[in-house]
């Protein structure tokens, strides 16, 4: 009878509905606290960095920061092709000592980082993350979080290793399907709506160019650094755009001959980023790799928080809804923001002056804007705090039920 009662209590604990700790109200409240809080950006420390041999035999670099006794968070970077920036941690969590944050540099992001592997698979990087957790002495489940391409990796990690997930927080979700790639980089996609974007790429890729055409141009070095910079600038601008029209206009890129990119020796971070991201999107266009909306039932007790900008012109908001619908069980919550792929930008100094306002007010205006529309980083951080509180309370219930 005692065993049966304990098992009943355990099952009840595992099927608990969302508590007040994991509600939109609670997460928004924490978000507002984080927006109003101040924190100095973190700078990389040598003791955070750790290298090991990955699944493909390549060098992999990981970071382990925060108190060893703090709750562990496996943090997935955006990109693909973006190196880890420690300031992201303070931007999202404000207090870097609240959690033990573990991050893996994805292949090819720069000197001393994880080595480039031609034809690398996201699944390989997921297994490298498992290796890293074990090497750092972490055996139990962790909170898994990621934004943009980081959401892709976080969800793939959850699919392959549900037993290692305590809770999952993702935002700006990308699954790399042909439809998403066409919406973003296709000739009739959101780039075409932006003044100057189509013109910037037209000389190096025909007007009907696809993601694969653009990757081929970047790979062959057509347009040189100008094309790389235009690609990087276009994405940065599009990440904060909430309308199809805006003031910034990119200068056209000349169809100059360039040197083909050698990812083994290439040192320019923008070139590596453009090469890696466009290569992965080309795979998506061809249907060679996409995140499946197939989540094992063993994830049913694992709570999920999905954060998504309503005006996201990089990642289709419908994909975030698909993830929310496909996640098993009822312990999940969807939080829409009135933003694009990134947080809304405050007015520029010139715009403030034109409105008769002192540019020195920009930080206060930025905080007010983030409080009104939601800020992507702090909202993801708030979700991590909520998942920790939620899963800790459930663990307490489980412990009492077993006793």
N, C-alpha and C positions, 0 to 999 in steps of 0.2 A: 504493500500500500504506500509506504514511504517513497519507494522508487517511482511508482506510478505518479504520485503527487508531484515529485520533483520534476519528472519529465513533463508533466502537464504545465507546471510553472515555467519550465524552460521554453516550451513551445509557445506559451503565452507571451513570454518576454520577447521572443524572436519575431512575433507577429504583431507587436504593439503598433498602434497607429502613430502618426507623427505627434510628438508632444509639443507643448508650448515653446520648448527650446529650439525646435526646428520648424518654425513658422515664418511666414513672410514678415510678420510684424517684428519678430525677434531679430531676424537677419537684417532687416532695414534699420532697426535701432542700433545694432552693432556697426552696420555700415556707416551710419551718421557719426558714431563715436570715432571711427577710424578716419573718416574724412576730416573731422575737426582736430584730430590728434596731429602732433608734429613729430617727426623722426628724422635724424640725419641719415642720408643715404649710406648704406654699407659699402665698404671697399673690400675687395677680395683679399683674403689672408692666405698665406702659404700653407698654414696648418689645416685649412679647409680642404685642400686639394688632395685627391688620391687617384692613383692610376692602377689599372689592372688589365689583364688580357681578356678581351671580349670573346663572344661566341664565334666570330670569324677569325680569331687569332690576332686581331688588331688591338692597338693601344686604346683604352677607354679612360676618359677622365671623369671623375665624379666629385661632388662637393658634399661635405657633411658639416653643417653649421648649426649653432644653437646648443643649449645645454644637453648633455648626454641623457639626462634623466627626464627631459621634456617629452611630450607626446610627439611621435614621429610623423612627418608629412613627406610623402614622395611627391616632389614638385616637378611637373613637366613643362619645359620651355616651349615658347612659340617657335615659329619657323615654318618648315624645317630649315636649318641653315643658320639659325641665330645662336650665338654662344650665350652661356649663362651670364646674366648681369645681376650681381647681388642686390642692387638697388631695387630690383623687382620685389624682393622679399619685404623690404621696409615699405615699399609702395603699397603692397597688399595687406601686410600684417601689422605695419607700423612698429610693433615690438618684436624684434627678431629673437628675443630670448623666450618668447611664449611657446615656441615649438622647436623641435629638432628637424631642420629642413634638409632633405637629401635630394640632390639634383644630379642628373646625368647630362653631360655634354653629348649631343648627338653627333654622328659621324661628319667629319670634314669641316668643323667650324673655326679652325685656326691653328696657329702654331702652338704646339704643346698640348693641344686638346685631343679629343677623340679622333683617330685617324679616319680618313675617307676610305670607304669600301665601295668600289663600283658595284652597282646593282644591290646596294644594301636593302635589307627588308626591315620595316618597322618591328616585325616580330623578333628579329635578332636583338634590337635595342631593348625591347621589353625583357628578354632573357638576361641581357647585360644588367638591367636594373635589379633583377632578382639576385644575381651574383653580388652586386654591390651591397644590397641590403644585408645579405648573409655575411659578407666580409666586414661590414660595420657592426656586426653583432646583433642585428635586428631579426628576430625570428617570428614575432607575432604580427598580426595585421596592422596596417598603417592607414592613415587618411591619405587619399590620392587626389591630387588637384592639378588642373592644367587649363590654360586658355589658348584658343585658336588651335594651332597644330598640337599644342600641349594637351588640348582636350582629346584629340585623336589618339595620342599615345596613352593618356590616362584611361580612356575607355577600352583601348586594346589591352592594356595591362589588366583591367578588371575582367575582361572576357577570358583571358588566358590564366589568370591567377586570382579567382574570386576569394580564395582562402586567405589571401594576403591583404584584402581590402576591408577596412573598418568603416569607411565612408568615402564617398566620391563627390568631388565638387568640380564642375566643368563649366566653361563659358565660351561664347564665340565659336561654336562647334563646327568642325570641318571633317567630312567623311571621305573626301577625294573621289567622288563619283564623277562620271563624264558630265552630268547635268550641272554640278556645282562648278566644275572647271570652266564650262562654256559660259555660265552666268558671270563668272568673274573675269576670265581672260579671253573669252571668245570675242569675235568681231562685233557681235550684237550684245555683248555683255555690259556690265556696269562701267568698265573702262571707257567704252565708246560714248557713254553719256557725259564724261567729264571733259570740259574744255581743255584742249591741248594734249590729252592723253593719246588719243588715236593718232594725232599728228606727230607726236614725239616718236612713235614706233613705226610710222608708215614707211619711212625711207629704208628701214632695215628689215621690215617684214611686210609683205603685201597687205592691202586693206582687209583681205579676208583671212588674215593669219590667225592660226590657232595657238594654244599654249605650246604645242610641240614646235611650231615654227619659231616662236619666240625663244624657246630653249635652245633650238638649233643655232639661232643668231648669237645668243649669249655664249654658247659653247664654242663657236667658231671665232669669237672675238669681234664680230661685225659691229661697227659703231664704237668699239673700244670702251673706255671708261665712261663716255657720255651715255651709252645705252645702259650700262650698269647703274649709273647714278639716276637715270630717268626711271628705271624699274624700281629702285629703292624709294625714290621720291614719290612715285605714283602710288605705291602701296601705303606709304606713310600718310599721304593726303587722303587716300580713299578710306583709310581706317577711321578717320574722324569726320568724314563727310556724312551729313544727314539729309542732304538734298542733292539732286543731280546737277545742280549748278553751283559754282563757287568761283572765287576771284582768281585763285592761282591757275596759271596756264603754263604748262611745261613747254620748253623750247624744243623744236624738232631736232631729232638726232640725225646727223649726217651719216650717209651710208659708206663710211670709211672702212678700209680693210684693217683687220686687227690680228692679233696673235691668238691662236686657239688656247683655250683655258686648260692648264695642266693642274688638276686638283692636288697633285702631290706636292708641287712647288709653289702654287699660288698663295700669296700672303695677304692680298687685299680682302678684308672681311666682307665688303659689299659685293665683290665679284663672287666670292664663295657662296654667300647667301643667295644671290640671284641664280647662280648655277644650280644649287641644291634644290631650292624651292621650285624653280621652273621645271627641273628634271622630274620631281615628284608629281607636279601637276600634269606634266606630259604623260606620265604613267596613268594618272587618273583619266585623262582624255581618252587614252587607248583602252581603258577598262582593265589595266594590268594589276592595279591594286586599289582597293577601297575598303573602308571600315564597314563591316557588315552590321546590320541592326539585329544582331543575334546574341542575346545575353543569357548566360546559363541560369537556371532556376536557383542555383545555389547563391545567387546574388540577392535573392528575395529579402533576406534580413538586413542587407546592407543599404543604408539610406543614401539617396542621391539628391544633389542640388544642382539644377541647371540654371545658369544665368545667361541671358541673351538680349542683345540690343535689338530693338524693334526695327531700326533703320539700318541694320548691318548690310553694307554693300560689298563686303568681302565674303562673309559666310552667310549662307541662306538661313534665315530664322526658322524655316520649315524643318531643316535638319535637326535643330535643337528640339523641336516639338516631336520629331520622330524618335529621338533618343529617349525623351521623357515617356512617350507612349510605350516604347519597347522594353523599358526597364521593368523587370519582374517585381511583383509585390506592390504595396501601397505606400511604402516609406520613401516618397519622392516628392519634390517640390520644384516648381518652375517659377523663376523670377524674371519678368521682362523689365528692361530698362529703356528709357527714352534716349538711347544713344545709338551710335553706329557700332563698328567693330571695336573701337576704343572709346574712351570717355570723351565727352564733348569738349572741344577746345574753348577756352575763354577768349574774349575779344583781344585782338592785337593792340599794341600800344598806339598804333596809328588810328585804329577804330575808336579806342577810348578817347584819344585827343579830339577826334572829329565829333564825338558826342559830348565834348566839354568836360570829360572826366580825367582825373589825374592817373596816369599809367601806374603809379605806385599802388593803386587800388586793385591791380590785377590779381594778386593772391587771394584777396577777400572775395572778389567776383568769382574766381575759379572755385573756391569752396562753396559759395552760394549756388553756383551752377551745378556742381556735383551733388549737393544735397537735394536739389530740385529734380534732376534727371536720373541720378544714380551714377556712380563711378565704377567702372569695370573692375579695376584692381581691388579697391576696398570691399566691393561686394563679394568678390571671390574670397578675399580674406575673411569677411564676415561669415561666409558659408563654412569655411574651415573651422572657425571658432564654434559655430553652431553644431557642426558634425561632431566635434570633440565633446561638447556638452551633452548632446543627444546620446551618443554611443557610450559615454561614461555612465549616464543614468540608467541605460539599458543593462550595462554590465553589472551595476549594483543590483538591479532587479533579478538578473540571472543568478547572482551569487546568493541572494536571499532565497530564491526558489530551490536551489540545489541543497542549501543547508536545511 
